[in-house]
């Protein structure tokens, strides 16, 4: 494969211009005029934003990224290596991500999370087939025809949904070893939008339940979501204890952080 740069498009839903400038636009990947880009503002849900990105780009590999993600220098080389490995093994894949979980509950990927204030680097064989991917980075192969659900409410659970859509169409999905900085703030609760997305997913995939996600399961157990919320709130409240320093926030310089971590 020649350089993959000519086959990439970066697509993002944007509601914070300062965060976009601090993180995604600071990425060397976005400095190349060979990489397409499309930023959607004011979308009612993620399906609307990402379908607009599909329609306004032409690249084979569409990188759907959070605005608060920083791609270290050379990140595209890790992506290219993973794609070549999958081609050699004959995998009919549709979706790749930077962090995910298998049907057996094994987590894989390599991410710095500012919200958690730690590096997530489970031991895993890359690429690793998964049943759910974290939404921070999702790479979709255009020629697969797999697309995001326009009706999924709000901006949650689409990493789980797109993997299920791919599976139903006969495609596999993988997490790859391609480190990024997720320069996020700490989450203290799952909002009403998450509840609506969860209910939609429950109805849509009820014949396939339970489905693992990175923070719990979509299942017939209606108490599961409440437990996840209680855990998130408990972590948030503990951050105010003496010596804890308050809730975790994104860093001002993701470039320096990526260098310190050895990501670039």
N, C-alpha and C positions, 0 to 999 in steps of 0.2 A: 504494500500500500504506500502510495506517495504521502506527503504530509497531509494529515487529516484536517489541517486548518481550513482548507478550501471547502470542506464538507460539513462545517459546523455553523449552527445558528444558536445564539443565546437569547432566550425569551424570558421575560420577567413581568410579574404584576407589581406595580409600583404605587405606593401611597405615602412614601417618605423620601423626598428628594435628597435630604441630607444623608440618610442612610445609604441610598443608592450611590451617591458620590463617594462616601467613606469606604464602602466595601466592594460592591460588584464592579463599579466603574474604575476602581483602583486596581483591579485584577489585570495582570499583563495580557491575559487572554483577550480582553476587550480592547487592548491597544492595537491589535492587528486589524487592518482594514480588510483582511481576507475572511474574517469571521462576521457573518451576518448578525444583526441584533434587532430586537423588537421589544419595546417596553410598552405595556398596556396600563393606562391610568383610568380609574373610575369604573372598573368592571364590577358587575353585581355579584359574580362568583368566579371561581377559578376556571371553570369550563369556558366561560365567555372570554376571559383574558387569554387563555392558552390557545383557544381556537383562533382568535385573532392573530396570535403569533404564528400558528401553522399557515394561515392564509396569506400572511405577509412576508413569509420567508420561503426559501426553496431548498435549503441544505438537507442532506440525507440524515444527519444526526442533529436532532433538536435538543438543546440543553435548556431545560426549564429550571430556573434557579430562583431562590429567594433573593430579594434585594440586599439582604444582610449577609450574603455569602462572598467570601474572598477566595478566588482561585489562584493558588501560588504559581509562580513562574514555572513553565514546563508541564503544567497539569494535563494539557492535551496529549502529551506523550504517554502518560499513564493510561488515559482513555484509549488511545490508539493501540497500545499493547494489549489491553483487555479485549478489544474488538478483534484483533488478529488472533488471539488465543481462542476466542469463541468460534471464529471462522474455521480454524484448524480442527476444532473438535466437532464441527458440524452442527452446532447449536442453532436452532431456529428461534432467536431471541427477539424481543421487541423493546424491553425496558431495562435500563441499567441505573444504578444509584450508588451513592457514596456510603450509605448506612442502611442496614435492613435486618430482617429476622427470617429464619427458616420456619417451615411448618412444624419442626421439632423444637422450636424455641431457641435456636442458636443465633446469636447476634454476630454480625460481621460488618466491617467497614473501618474507616479511619477519618476521624473528624475531631477538630477542636471545637468544643461548645463553650462559648462565653457564658451562656445561661447557667450551665452546670459547673463552669470554671474548672474543666478538666478535659484531657485528651481521651477520646474514646477510641481504643485500638485493640479490640478483641482479636485473639489469634484465630485466623481463618484462612482457608484455601481460596485464593482469588482466581477467577470469579466464583462466587458462591450463589447457588440458586436459592431464591427467597420467595416468600408469600406476601411480603410487605416491604415497602421501601420508605425511608424518611423523605419527606417532601422537599428538603432543603436543596437537593439536586436530583433531577430525574432526566435521563437521556433516553429519548424515544427515537427509534429507527423509523423514519418517514415511510419507507417502502413497506413496512409491516401493515400499514393502514390502521394501527391502533391509535385511538384518540381519547381524550378526556371526555367525561360525561358532562354535557352542557347543563344538565338539570341537577347535578349534585350541589346542594346548598352551600353557600359561604366558601370558606377557604381551608377546609379541613378534610382529612382522611382520603384525599385524592391519590396519595401514594399507595394506599391499600387498594383503592378502587381500580387504578390503572393496571396494577399487577393482576387483579382478578379479571379485568377486561381482556388483557393479553392472554391469560390462561384459557379463558372461554373461547378465544379465537385460535387456540392451538400453539401459542408462543410461550417461551420461557422468559423469566426475568432474573437478573443477577445483581448482586452488590459487588463492586470492584474496589481494588486498593488504589484509590486516587485521592489523597488527603486534601481537605479544604478546611478553611476557618469559617465556622458558623458564628458570626459575631452578633449573637442574639441577647436579649434580656431574659431574665428568669421569668418563667411562667408561674403564676400563683393559682390559677384556676382555669378550667375549661369553660369557655363562654357559651352562651345560648346558641351561637352559630355551630359550635361543635355538637351540641345536643341534636340540632336539626340534621346535621350531616350524619350523625350516628344513626338516627331514626331512619333516614333515607337509605343508608347502607344496610341496615337491618332488614328493611322490607325488600330491597333489591336483591340481596344475596341470601335470603333466609333458607334456601334449599342447600346452601353450602356452609352454614354455620356449624361450629364456631370458626371465626377467622381471626388469626393472631394479628395484633398490631404491636407497635413498639412500646405502647404504654398500657396495654391490656388486651382484651378480646372483644370482638363484636359477637354477642351470643344471646341466647334466650334468657340469661341471667340479668335481669334489669337492675340488679344492685351493683353490677360490675363498674358502671360509669360513675356511680356515687363514690365507690371506693377509690377510684383513680383521682377524683376531685379532692377527696379528703387528704390523700397522700400529698398532692401538689400544694394544698393550702398549708399542711403541716410543715413541709420543707420551707415554704415562704415565711411562715411565722418564726421558725427556728432561726432564720437569717437575722432576726432582730435581737437575738440573745447577745449579751455582752461578749465582745471579742469577735463576733461574726462579721461585722461591717455592713450589715444590711443586704438587700437583694443584689444578686449578681447583675451586672450591666455589661453591655458591649464595650470593647476597648476602642480607644481613639485611633490607634495605629495598627490595623491588622497586618500590614506589610512587615513591620518589625516583629510582631508575634509569630508570623509564619516563618521568618528567618530563625527566630529563637527555637522554634519547635523542630527545625530541620526540614520543613516542608518545601523550602526552596533555597 
